[in-house]
Amino acid sequence: MCCPRFPEDSGQGGVRSGEEEGLYIFTTQTISGIAQRFADDGFTPVGRLISPADLAQYRDIYDRFLSGDIESGEKRTDLGSHVERKEGVRENITQIIWPSALYPPLKDLPLHEKALSTARELIGADAELDFDMMIHKAPHTAVPTPWHQDAAYWVDMPDKRAVSIWIALDDADLDNGCMWYVRGSHREPLRPHHPTSDGKNIECDCSEDETGATPVPVRAGEAVAHSGSTLHYSRGNSTDGVRRAYILNYRPAAMIELERRMGADHGLNENVRKVRNSDATGQ
């Protein structure tokens, strides 16, 4: 396994896609490079989605959430709560779910339009924003995000197309917690997931030694996209700096409507992290 360099910006073009038996089937004759990598590998760098000029505004909003100036209430949790916190640390890994609902002006900034265009390129023209989240790793917290597949958290859907677009607000590398993926894992059945030791999050068996495990460092403002069934994790932050990430999650509009009818809203009304997908129960 090799460690990739920071990816270069990628061009974008239109793509329509459908799905059959969990694999992406593209219905156009020509697809872009990032769409092909996404289909083949289950993840792909997608280049810069936040301009250098806009980064300061996104960081300011992000930090207002962290400081409590923008109240997040029960939508703020600790993804690393199963590890004992160091003195003075509020959370090992701060997650704030639905920041765009808590602070609607976020949706009017340039990122959402660019990310939606990217999502439609990767999973189809019917993609819409399903939910969003912030995940923050403070300096020297050094707690890894457990290995998991996002789909394990979600209710079963007849159309499994989904993409999470992970945008770095700080340079993300091996030492502060860039994303790791297992290449091709989106083509395999979901792995059994189980609660973490404190029962507040979920995880599955995987490691950096697994065949296809690949770190993806990105610069501030750049993004990497992954499928809902792609195995992923990130190391803890062992550096002096912060690692702020903003994640936008997309799926077909019809599936969002179906989810909501089933009472699944990804923590908008009740933020409980548990295995919901029957394919991930191991039974």
N, C-alpha and C positions, 0 to 999 in steps of 0.2 A: 504494500500500500504506500502511495506517495502523498505528500502534502502539497496541494495545489497552490499556485500563486494567486494573488488577488485577481479576480476575473475582470476582463475588459467589458465596457458597455456593449450591449447587444442591440441590434436593430429589431424592429417589431413589424409585423404584418398581420393581416386578418386570417383567422382560422375558425373553422367550425368543426365540432367533434361530437361523437356520441360514444356509447359504451356498450360492450357486449361481454358478459361474464367477467367483469372487473377490468378488462383491458380496453385502452382507448383506441377507437377506430375512427380515423380521420376521413372526412367525406369530401375533401378538396384534393386536387391533384398535386398542389404544391403547398408545403407548410414551412414555417420558419425554422431556423436552427434551434431556437430555444424550445419551440413546441416539440420538435423531434427529440431533443434531449429529455424533456419532461416525460414524453411517452416512453422512451427507452429506459431511462434511469429512475424515474419517479421524483426527480428533483432537477432544478437547473438554476444557475445564476441568471438574473434577468437585467442586470445593469443598473444604472442610476435612475431612481424614481423620485428622489428629493434633490433639488438643486442645491449647490453650496449656499446660494443666497437665501434659501428657505429653511435651511437646517436650524438656524438660531430660533426661529419662531416655533418649530416643532419641539425643540429641546426645552424652550421656555414653558410651553403647555405641559409637556411631560413632567418637568420638575415641579410645576404647580400641583399636579396630581400627587407626586411623591411627598411634597411638603404638607399636603392636606388643604392647601388653598382652594383646590377644586376637590370637593368632598366625594369620596367613592364608597363609603359605608361598607356593606357586606360584599360588595363587588371587589374588594381588595383582600387578597389572600396570600399565603406563603406556599409556593410550590416545593419548597425545601423544608417544610415543617417537620418532616420525619428525622431531621438532623438537629442536634442540640445547637441553639444559637449562641454565638459569642456574646460577651457582655456588651451592652449598648446597641446590639443589632436588633432592629424591629422585625425584619424578615430576612431569611436566607436568600430567597428568590421572590421578589415582589411581583405578583400578577394582579393587574387591574383589568377586569373584564368589562366590555362595553363602554370604553371611554367616549365613543362618539355619541352615545345616548346620554352620558353624564355631562358632556360638553359638546353640544351639537355644532358649534362653529368649526370643529375639526373636519366635518364632512365637506365644508365649502372651500377648504384649502386644496392646493394642486394635486396632492398625492392621490386622493380618492379617484379622481378621473383617470390618472395614469395607471393606477393599480387595476381599476376595472377593465381598462383596455388590455392590460397584460393578462388578466384572468380570462377574458373572452378569447384571447389568442390561444391560451393553453387548454381550456376545457369547453369552449363553445360560446356562441353569441348570446345564449340564454343565461349566462352567468350574471349573478347579482350578489351584492354584499350580504352575507349571512350574519356575521358578527365580527367584532374586532377585540383586541386586547393589547395591553402593554406588559412586557416582561423585563424586569430590571434586576441586574446583578451588581450589588454595591462592591466597592473595593475590598479585597481580601476576605470576602465571605466564603469563597472556595467550595461552594456546594454545587455539585452537578445537578442538572435537570435529568430526572430518570429517563431511561430509554422507554419509548412508547410509540404507538401509532394513534394519530388523532381520532381516527374512526372508531376506536375502542370506546371513546367517550360519548359517541353519538348514537342515536337510535338508528335502527336499520332503515335503509332507503332503497327503493327499487332502482333508482338511478344513482350510482355511486360516484359520479364525477364531483370532485371537490378539489380546491387548491387553496393552500395557505401561503400568503406572500409575506415573508419575514423581512422587514426593513430595518437596517442598522442606523441608529442615530449617532453611534460612535464607531470608529474602526473596530471590527470584531475579528479576533484571531484566536489561536489555540489557547493562549494564556488567559484571556478574559471571557471566553465562552462563545466562540463562533459555533455555528450549527454543524453537526455531523449527521450524515445519512448513510443508509445501507443501500447501495446501488441495486436496483431491480427488486427490492423487497415489496414494492407495490404490486408485483405480479404474483405474489404468494398469498396464501390464506392469512388472515389476521392471526397474530400470535395470542395465546392466552395471556390476559392481563390480570393483575391482582392488586389489592390495595397496598400502598406503602405501609410501613410499620405503624404509623399513627392513624391509618385509615382515612387520611384526608386527600390523598392523591392516588394515582394508579401508575403501574409500571409493568414492564415485561422483561423477559430474559434476553439480553443482547450485550455486546461489548464492542470496544474499538478493534478487537482482534478478529471480529467476524469478517468473512470474505465480503468485499465490496464496501466496507466501512470507509467513509471519505469525509474529511473535514472541508468546510467551504468558508474560508475567510473572505470578508467583504469590507469595503471602505464605507465610511459614514455616508449615508444617502443612497447606497446601493442595496439591492435586495436579492434574495434567493427564494424560489417557489418550490413547494413540495406537495405531493398528493396526500390525500387523507389517509392512505394506507401505507405510506412510506415510513419505515423505522427511522427514528431520529432521537437525538439527545444533544446536550452541550455540556462541556466541562464547567466547573466553577470558575469564578473570577479571582485569580490570584495576583492581580496587578494593583497599582495605585489608582487607577482610573475607574470610571463607571462604565457599564455596558448596558446601554438602553436599546431595546428593540420594540418596534411597533408592528403588530401582526394583523393583517386583514384577511378574512376567510370568505371564500366565495363558493357557491354551488348554483345549480340551475334554479331559476325562479320558482318553477313548479315544485321542486323539492323543498324549498324554503317554506312555501305555502303548506305543503304536507306536514313538515316538521311542526309548524306552529299549530296546526289542527291536532297534532298528536301531543301538544303541550311541551314540545322541546324548543327552548329559546336560548340555549347556551348561557344560562345564568342571568338573563335579563330580569327575571322575577325571583328565581331561587338558585343561588350559586352553590350547587353541590357537585363535587367531582367524583364520579364513580363510573364503573363499566356499565354501559347501556346497550352495546352492540352484542347480540347473541353469538356472533361469530368469534368474539373475543373472550368468552367466558371459560373456554377450555372444557366445556361439557358436551 
